[in-house]
Amino acid sequence: MLAALATGLLLAGCAMPQATQTDAAPAATSTTGKAAGKRKGPGPVVAHTREPRPVPNQRRRVGEATYYAPYFEGRLTASGEPYDGQAMTAAHKTLPFGTRVKVTHLSTGDSAIVRINDRGPFVPGRIIDLSQRAAEKLGLIDDGTADVQLQVLEQ
């Protein structure tokens, strides 16, 4: 009798219509919680405009940076998103996905802010693999590698 009741509940759950992405897309909301349709003025909603600050009491991470070869374009990263050479992203061995990091080229002082979305590099001495765009911003393209400092930023 218990098995019949469990089977009945299971079948009833399967019979309910399931929402799909095309059936009901959630309404976009602004940072104030109002529906986007009631918002006045052009342009997208900006969540925050302040400059990201370094996380306090973080140790300095210094090492060699490299960048992805064009071969990886469109391939899935460890986070599940496709690699996009024009995005400001990077691979790090241990930092959580979504962590924003300021990468500073030690020889030039140039810096870029990237978001961690992949794992690696897996070569001793290297601490970060940068997207093509981030590498261009830091001036790594000609040399292929550079000594950099990483600074984790507040989310």
Accessible surface in RSA format (square Angstrom, percent):
REM  Atomic radii and reference values for relative SASA: ProtOr
REM  Chains: A
REM  Algorithm: Lee & Richards
REM  Probe-radius: 1.40
REM  Slices: 20
REM RES _ NUM      All-atoms   Total-Side   Main-Chain    Non-polar    All polar
REM                ABS   REL    ABS   REL    ABS   REL    ABS   REL    ABS   REL
RES MET A   1   208.44 107.9 159.66 105.7  48.78 116.2 131.33 111.7  77.11 102.2
RES LEU A   2   143.21  79.8 136.92  98.0   6.29  15.8 139.47  98.0   3.74  10.1
RES ALA A   3    75.37  69.3  64.69  99.8  10.68  24.3  72.22 101.7   3.14   8.3
RES ALA A   4    72.39  66.6  53.98  83.3  18.41  41.9  62.50  88.0   9.89  26.2
RES LEU A   5   109.09  60.8 102.35  73.2   6.74  16.9 108.38  76.1   0.71   1.9
RES ALA A   6    58.72  54.0  49.59  76.5   9.13  20.8  54.12  76.2   4.60  12.2
RES THR A   7    73.22  52.1  70.65  71.6   2.57   6.1  48.75  65.5  24.47  37.0
RES GLY A   8    38.36  47.3   0.00   N/A  38.36  47.3  32.63  89.5   5.73  12.8
RES LEU A   9   123.77  68.9 113.99  81.6   9.78  24.6 114.55  80.4   9.22  24.8
RES LEU A  10   122.00  67.9 115.09  82.3   6.91  17.4 121.08  85.0   0.92   2.5
RES LEU A  11   113.09  63.0 108.81  77.8   4.29  10.8 109.08  76.6   4.02  10.8
RES ALA A  12    54.56  50.2  43.65  67.4  10.91  24.8  51.66  72.7   2.90   7.7
RES GLY A  13    37.96  46.8   0.00   N/A  37.96  46.8  30.21  82.9   7.76  17.4
RES CYS A  14    95.03  71.9  62.55  69.8  32.48  76.3  30.38  77.0  64.65  69.7
RES ALA A  15    84.86  78.0  49.31  76.1  35.55  80.9  60.43  85.1  24.43  64.7
RES MET A  16   125.69  65.1 119.65  79.2   6.03  14.4  91.05  77.4  34.64  45.9
RES PRO A  17   132.59  96.6 103.40  94.3  29.18 106.1 114.99  94.9  17.60 109.4
RES GLN A  18   132.69  74.2 115.09  84.1  17.60  41.9  54.39 115.8  78.30  59.4
RES ALA A  19    84.22  77.4  49.63  76.6  34.59  78.7  53.77  75.7  30.45  80.7
RES THR A  20    72.51  51.6  61.49  62.3  11.01  26.2  68.65  92.2   3.86   5.8
RES GLN A  21   169.00  94.5 150.63 110.1  18.37  43.7  57.56 122.5 111.44  84.5
RES THR A  22   133.70  95.1  98.14  99.5  35.56  84.8  87.09 117.0  46.61  70.5
RES ASP A  23    97.66  68.4  61.36  61.1  36.30  85.8  22.67  53.3  74.99  74.8
RES ALA A  24    68.86  63.3  48.46  74.8  20.41  46.4  54.99  77.4  13.88  36.8
RES ALA A  25    82.37  75.7  53.55  82.6  28.82  65.6  54.82  77.2  27.54  73.0
RES PRO A  26   127.64  93.0  99.59  90.8  28.04 101.9 111.73  92.2  15.91  98.9
RES ALA A  27    77.58  71.3  50.26  77.6  27.33  62.2  59.72  84.1  17.86  47.3
RES ALA A  28    68.57  63.1  51.85  80.0  16.73  38.0  62.05  87.4   6.52  17.3
RES THR A  29    87.86  62.5  63.11  64.0  24.75  59.0  33.68  45.2  54.19  81.9
RES SER A  30    16.65  14.1   8.99  12.0   7.66  17.6   8.26  17.6   8.39  11.8
RES THR A  31    90.37  64.3  51.33  52.0  39.04  93.0  38.41  51.6  51.95  78.5
RES THR A  32   104.35  74.2  69.65  70.6  34.69  82.7  73.90  99.3  30.45  46.0
RES GLY A  33    54.99  67.8   0.00   N/A  54.99  67.8  30.22  82.9  24.77  55.5
RES LYS A  34   139.39  68.0 133.00  81.6   6.39  15.2  82.07  73.9  57.32  61.1
RES ALA A  35    39.05  35.9  32.86  50.7   6.19  14.1  33.33  46.9   5.72  15.1
RES ALA A  36    33.62  30.9  24.01  37.1   9.61  21.9  24.58  34.6   9.04  24.0
RES GLY A  37    78.92  97.3   0.00   N/A  78.92  97.3  43.52 119.4  35.40  79.3
RES LYS A  38   165.93  81.0 140.90  86.5  25.03  59.6  92.33  83.1  73.60  78.4
RES ARG A  39    88.59  37.2  63.75  32.5  24.84  59.1  33.83  46.2  54.76  33.2
RES LYS A  40   192.23  93.8 165.44 101.5  26.79  63.8 113.47 102.1  78.77  83.9
RES GLY A  41    52.96  65.3   0.00   N/A  52.96  65.3  28.21  77.4  24.75  55.4
RES PRO A  42   139.57 101.7 108.74  99.1  30.83 112.1 119.82  98.9  19.75 122.8
RES GLY A  43    42.93  52.9   0.00   N/A  42.93  52.9  28.52  78.3  14.41  32.3
RES PRO A  44   119.09  86.8  98.32  89.6  20.77  75.5 106.58  88.0  12.51  77.7
RES VAL A  45    57.16  37.6  27.69  25.1  29.48  71.0  32.05  27.8  25.11  68.1
RES VAL A  46    91.30  60.1  70.72  64.0  20.58  49.6  73.93  64.2  17.37  47.1
RES ALA A  47    81.90  75.3  54.07  83.4  27.82  63.3  54.31  76.5  27.59  73.1
RES HIS A  48   103.22  56.4  85.92  59.7  17.30  44.3  68.23  70.3  34.99  40.7
RES THR A  49   126.34  89.9  89.57  90.8  36.78  87.6  63.79  85.7  62.55  94.6
RES ARG A  50   121.26  50.9 105.27  53.7  15.99  38.1  68.83  94.1  52.43  31.8
RES GLU A  51   135.82  78.0 127.55  96.5   8.27  19.7  63.61 123.0  72.21  59.0
RES PRO A  52    23.94  17.4  10.43   9.5  13.51  49.1  11.26   9.3  12.68  78.8
RES ARG A  53   137.15  57.6 136.78  69.7   0.37   0.9  54.29  74.2  82.86  50.2
RES PRO A  54    64.89  47.3  57.24  52.2   7.65  27.8  57.24  47.3   7.65  47.5
RES VAL A  55    42.25  27.8  37.66  34.1   4.60  11.1  37.66  32.7   4.60  12.5
RES PRO A  56    89.89  65.5  71.65  65.3  18.23  66.3  82.20  67.9   7.69  47.8
RES ASN A  57   157.57 108.7 110.71 107.0  46.87 112.9  39.98  96.2 117.59 113.7
RES GLN A  58    77.47  43.3  50.02  36.6  27.45  65.4  10.17  21.6  67.30  51.0
RES ARG A  59   170.17  71.4 152.91  77.9  17.25  41.1  76.31 104.3  93.86  56.9
RES ARG A  60   157.50  66.1 135.25  68.9  22.25  53.0  61.67  84.3  95.82  58.1
RES ARG A  61    40.95  17.2  38.07  19.4   2.88   6.9  11.17  15.3  29.78  18.0
RES VAL A  62    76.68  50.5  47.37  42.9  29.31  70.6  47.37  41.2  29.31  79.5
RES GLY A  63    14.29  17.6   0.00   N/A  14.29  17.6  14.29  39.2   0.00   0.0
RES GLU A  64    53.35  30.6  52.50  39.7   0.86   2.0   8.85  17.1  44.50  36.3
RES ALA A  65     0.00   0.0   0.00   0.0   0.00   0.0   0.00   0.0   0.00   0.0
RES THR A  66    11.65   8.3  11.65  11.8   0.00   0.0   9.76  13.1   1.89   2.9
RES TYR A  67    56.47  26.4  36.62  20.8  19.85  51.7  13.82  10.4  42.66  52.6
RES TYR A  68    22.35  10.4  16.82   9.6   5.53  14.4  21.37  16.1   0.98   1.2
RES ALA A  69    46.18  42.5  40.23  62.1   5.95  13.5  44.08  62.1   2.10   5.6
RES PRO A  70   107.92  78.7  93.48  85.2  14.44  52.5 100.84  83.3   7.08  44.0
RES TYR A  71   141.62  66.1 118.32  67.3  23.30  60.6  99.06  74.4  42.57  52.5
RES PHE A  72    82.51  41.3  82.51  51.1   0.00   0.0  82.51  50.0   0.00   0.0
RES GLU A  73    97.14  55.8  78.83  59.6  18.31  43.6  48.88  94.5  48.26  39.4
RES GLY A  74    47.39  58.4   0.00   N/A  47.39  58.4  28.34  77.8  19.05  42.7
RES ARG A  75   119.51  50.2 112.78  57.5   6.73  16.0  38.66  52.8  80.85  49.0
RES LEU A  76   131.44  73.2 101.41  72.5  30.03  75.5 101.41  71.2  30.03  80.8
RES THR A  77    10.94   7.8   1.69   1.7   9.26  22.1   4.37   5.9   6.57   9.9
RES ALA A  78    60.53  55.7  20.46  31.6  40.07  91.2  33.46  47.1  27.07  71.7
RES SER A  79    44.11  37.3   9.90  13.2  34.21  78.8  13.24  28.2  30.87  43.2
RES GLY A  80    45.36  55.9   0.00   N/A  45.36  55.9  28.14  77.2  17.21  38.6
RES GLU A  81    58.88  33.8  55.08  41.7   3.80   9.0  27.34  52.9  31.54  25.8
RES PRO A  82    78.26  57.0  72.81  66.4   5.46  19.8  72.81  60.1   5.46  33.9
RES TYR A  83     6.77   3.2   4.62   2.6   2.15   5.6   3.57   2.7   3.21   4.0
RES ASP A  84    66.04  46.3  64.33  64.0   1.72   4.1  22.57  53.1  43.47  43.4
RES GLY A  85     3.55   4.4   0.00   N/A   3.55   4.4   3.55   9.8   0.00   0.0
RES GLN A  86   109.88  61.4 105.33  77.0   4.55  10.8  56.75 120.8  53.13  40.3
RES ALA A  87    28.87  26.5  21.78  33.6   7.09  16.1  28.87  40.7   0.00   0.0
RES MET A  88    41.45  21.5  31.76  21.0   9.69  23.1  30.62  26.0  10.82  14.3
RES THR A  89     3.82   2.7   3.82   3.9   0.00   0.0   2.73   3.7   1.09   1.7
RES ALA A  90     0.09   0.1   0.00   0.0   0.09   0.2   0.08   0.1   0.00   0.0
RES ALA A  91     0.97   0.9   0.97   1.5   0.00   0.0   0.97   1.4   0.00   0.0
RES HIS A  92    14.16   7.7  14.16   9.8   0.00   0.0   7.85   8.1   6.31   7.3
RES LYS A  93    86.65  42.3  72.41  44.4  14.25  33.9  44.94  40.4  41.72  44.4
RES THR A  94   104.60  74.4  82.05  83.2  22.55  53.7  71.71  96.3  32.89  49.7
RES LEU A  95    13.80   7.7  13.10   9.4   0.70   1.8  13.80   9.7   0.00   0.0
RES PRO A  96    87.03  63.4  82.01  74.8   5.02  18.3  87.03  71.9   0.00   0.0
RES PHE A  97    86.83  43.4  61.61  38.2  25.22  65.6  61.91  37.5  24.92  71.3
RES GLY A  98    30.53  37.7   0.00   N/A  30.53  37.7  24.18  66.4   6.35  14.2
RES THR A  99    13.06   9.3  11.26  11.4   1.80   4.3   4.90   6.6   8.16  12.3
RES ARG A 100    58.85  24.7  58.85  30.0   0.00   0.0  24.87  34.0  33.97  20.6
RES VAL A 101     0.00   0.0   0.00   0.0   0.00   0.0   0.00   0.0   0.00   0.0
RES LYS A 102    72.14  35.2  72.00  44.2   0.14   0.3  18.25  16.4  53.89  57.4
RES VAL A 103     0.00   0.0   0.00   0.0   0.00   0.0   0.00   0.0   0.00   0.0
RES THR A 104    34.67  24.7  34.67  35.1   0.00   0.0  24.98  33.5   9.69  14.6
RES HIS A 105    14.60   8.0  14.60  10.1   0.00   0.0   8.63   8.9   5.97   6.9
RES LEU A 106    78.94  44.0  50.39  36.0  28.55  71.8  52.17  36.6  26.77  72.0
RES SER A 107   100.27  84.7  58.02  77.4  42.25  97.3  32.14  68.4  68.14  95.5
RES THR A 108    83.27  59.2  48.89  49.6  34.38  81.9  57.07  76.7  26.20  39.6
RES GLY A 109    50.90  62.8   0.00   N/A  50.90  62.8  28.67  78.7  22.23  49.8
RES ASP A 110    65.50  45.9  60.11  59.8   5.39  12.7  11.31  26.6  54.20  54.1
RES SER A 111    39.14  33.1  26.29  35.1  12.84  29.6   1.28   2.7  37.85  53.0
RES ALA A 112     2.60   2.4   0.00   0.0   2.60   5.9   2.60   3.7   0.00   0.0
RES ILE A 113    61.13  34.8  51.52  38.4   9.61  23.2  51.52  37.1   9.61  26.1
RES VAL A 114     1.57   1.0   0.00   0.0   1.57   3.8   1.57   1.4   0.00   0.0
RES ARG A 115    85.98  36.1  85.47  43.6   0.51   1.2  36.01  49.2  49.97  30.3
RES ILE A 116     0.10   0.1   0.00   0.0   0.10   0.2   0.00   0.0   0.10   0.3
RES ASN A 117     3.20   2.2   3.13   3.0   0.07   0.2   0.58   1.4   2.62   2.5
RES ASP A 118    20.07  14.1  20.07  20.0   0.00   0.0   0.00   0.0  20.07  20.0
RES ARG A 119    75.37  31.6  64.33  32.8  11.04  26.3  31.66  43.3  43.71  26.5
RES GLY A 120     1.40   1.7   0.00   N/A   1.40   1.7   1.40   3.9   0.00   0.0
RES PRO A 121     6.17   4.5   3.81   3.5   2.36   8.6   6.17   5.1   0.00   0.0
RES PHE A 122   157.08  78.6 123.70  76.6  33.38  86.9 129.23  78.3  27.86  79.7
RES VAL A 123    66.91  44.0  66.03  59.8   0.88   2.1  66.91  58.1   0.00   0.0
RES PRO A 124   127.00  92.6 103.45  94.3  23.55  85.6 111.88  92.4  15.12  93.9
RES GLY A 125    56.48  69.6   0.00   N/A  56.48  69.6  41.64 114.3  14.83  33.2
RES ARG A 126    66.52  27.9  66.08  33.7   0.44   1.0   0.07   0.1  66.46  40.3
RES ILE A 127    35.05  19.9  32.88  24.5   2.17   5.2  34.48  24.8   0.57   1.5
RES ILE A 128     0.00   0.0   0.00   0.0   0.00   0.0   0.00   0.0   0.00   0.0
RES ASP A 129    28.20  19.8  28.20  28.1   0.00   0.0   2.25   5.3  25.95  25.9
RES LEU A 130     0.00   0.0   0.00   0.0   0.00   0.0   0.00   0.0   0.00   0.0
RES SER A 131     0.00   0.0   0.00   0.0   0.00   0.0   0.00   0.0   0.00   0.0
RES GLN A 132    41.47  23.2  41.47  30.3   0.00   0.0  16.48  35.1  24.99  19.0
RES ARG A 133   115.24  48.4 114.57  58.4   0.68   1.6  15.28  20.9  99.96  60.6
RES ALA A 134     0.00   0.0   0.00   0.0   0.00   0.0   0.00   0.0   0.00   0.0
RES ALA A 135     0.00   0.0   0.00   0.0   0.00   0.0   0.00   0.0   0.00   0.0
RES GLU A 136    90.80  52.1  71.04  53.7  19.76  47.0  27.68  53.5  63.12  51.5
RES LYS A 137   122.63  59.8  99.25  60.9  23.38  55.7  63.16  56.8  59.48  63.4
RES LEU A 138     0.29   0.2   0.00   0.0   0.29   0.7   0.00   0.0   0.29   0.8
RES GLY A 139    45.94  56.7   0.00   N/A  45.94  56.7  30.44  83.5  15.50  34.7
RES LEU A 140     0.46   0.3   0.00   0.0   0.46   1.2   0.46   0.3   0.00   0.0
RES ILE A 141    58.90  33.5  50.05  37.3   8.86  21.4  50.05  36.0   8.86  24.0
RES ASP A 142   143.81 100.7 107.17 106.7  36.64  86.6  34.27  80.7 109.54 109.2
RES ASP A 143   117.10  82.0  85.62  85.2  31.47  74.4  19.46  45.8  97.64  97.4
RES GLY A 144    23.40  28.9   0.00   N/A  23.40  28.9  19.72  54.1   3.68   8.2
RES THR A 145    43.76  31.1  38.26  38.8   5.50  13.1  17.00  22.8  26.77  40.5
RES ALA A 146    12.56  11.6   2.57   4.0  10.00  22.7  12.56  17.7   0.00   0.0
RES ASP A 147    85.68  60.0  79.33  79.0   6.35  15.0  12.89  30.3  72.79  72.6
RES VAL A 148     0.00   0.0   0.00   0.0   0.00   0.0   0.00   0.0   0.00   0.0
RES GLN A 149    36.43  20.4  36.00  26.3   0.42   1.0   1.32   2.8  35.11  26.6
RES LEU A 150     2.67   1.5   0.09   0.1   2.57   6.5   0.09   0.1   2.57   6.9
RES GLN A 151    60.03  33.6  57.00  41.7   3.03   7.2  13.25  28.2  46.78  35.5
RES VAL A 152    14.59   9.6  13.59  12.3   0.99   2.4  13.59  11.8   0.99   2.7
RES LEU A 153     4.60   2.6   3.50   2.5   1.09   2.7   3.50   2.5   1.09   2.9
RES GLU A 154    45.49  26.1  42.41  32.1   3.08   7.3  18.28  35.4  27.21  22.2
RES GLN A 155   132.59  74.1  82.32  60.2  50.27 119.7  84.70 180.3  47.89  36.3
END  Absolute sums over single chains surface
CHAIN  1 A    10504.7       8034.3       2470.4       6353.9       4150.8
END  Absolute sums over all chains
TOTAL         10504.7       8034.3       2470.4       6353.9       4150.8
